[in-house]
Amino acid sequence: MIADYLKLIGFWAALVAVGFLLSVLFNPFAFFTVVILSVIMLTAGFLSAVLIVALKPLLVRYALARPNARSSHQSPTPQGGGIAVVGAVLIAMALAFALLSLPDHFFKTFVVLAGASLLLAIVGAVDDIRPLPASLRLVLQVAAVAAVVVTSDLRVLPEVVPLAVEQAILILGGVWFVNLVNFMDGLDWITVAEMVPVTAAIALLGPAGELPMSVLVTFVALALCGALLGFAPFNKPVARLFLGDVGSLPIGLLVGWLLLQLAGTGALAAALLLPLYYLMDATITLLRRIARREKVWEAHRSHFYQKATDNGFSVLQVNAHVFGLNLVLAALAAMTLVWPSGAVQIAALALGAALVGLVLRRFSHPRVSVPLEVSR
């Protein structure tokens, strides 16, 4: 555990050093920005780890996840680490608002986002302990997502689409995204492998869109990235702690809001590319289950990443594929911002979908191991 955190601190220190070097070379005034952003990320990571250590005895006693049809673990494991992750994000952001002179409209926007996230966290916490009816969960999820979408006051689709229709589409998409993040959180480290590259990329790409909310987007993205890194050593295979629905649901909402803000700059292609692996894995799996007339609300092991472990891939190999793929998708998303022409965006989306398709295909087939030659 200590070694894992030392590696994380070293990784963070390297990023800060690079940021300092670039700020000195290209913009000396950016030095203080690098300091502030680094402190937010490190604070969230530290708070996440401390909260996990403090809460873990309670989680072991009251929130054990027992293996079921969907599980990839073999023995009861405490869940609820998402309490620390989401709590760390909210506390780090509260400190940022208290110590920095951020505009009032930033605070109002974040209050709505924080309130909706807390609502989903409560829903997830209750569901982790005693499963709630699917209809009640859905109603509360729609309420949380609708609050965020309506108050964001962003247009993503062309102006010809009526605002009410666009908001209905965004709410539907937001509810699906919240749920697919929950569905995909079924393997040690996979949420970290997915969301750390996504949030880091949003923190870098968000300001490129020159959206008035870019500062808040960067702060939230870095806080969530840091909190997930603080959680990562506890979820390292074989995991000693899971996020639970209390974490995956609000994380889905937070990342969904970040992607909505990015799409609101006109960077819709980038907002689709960043989470494309999760989108394709979960959506294709859902459509297949519907085609087979299965009960889609019941636990299952039909996702491609779950099939991969059944086909001979280790947990670390699955995560390495997902993490590496997300780095490539982030590069494609950046490309659509550097060259924002329609042709480039279509080409980037097509290439991204093809790459995800190759990974999904690889996951769905037994892993072929090449035997080592024995010298004679």
Buried (B, 14 or more C-beta within 10 A) or exposed (E): EEEEBEEBBEEBEEBBEEBBEEBEEEEEEBBEBBBBBBBBBBBBBBBBBEBBEEBBEEBBEEBBBEEEEBBBBEEEBBBBBBBBBBBBBBBBBEBBBEEEEBEEEBEEBBEBBBEBBBBBBBBBBBBBBEEBEEEEBBEBBBBBBBBBBEBBEBBBBEEEEEEEEBBEBBBEBBBBBBBBBBBBBBBBBBBBBBBBBBBBBBBBBBBBBEBEBBBBBBBBBBBBBBBBBBBBBBBBBEBBBBBBBBBBBBBBBBBBBBBBBBBBBBBBBBBBBBBBBBBBBBEBBBEEBEEEEEEBEEEBBBBBBBBBBEBEBEBEBBBBBBBEBBEBBBEBBBBBBEEBEEEBBEBBBEBBBEBBEEBBEBBEEEEEEEEEEEEE
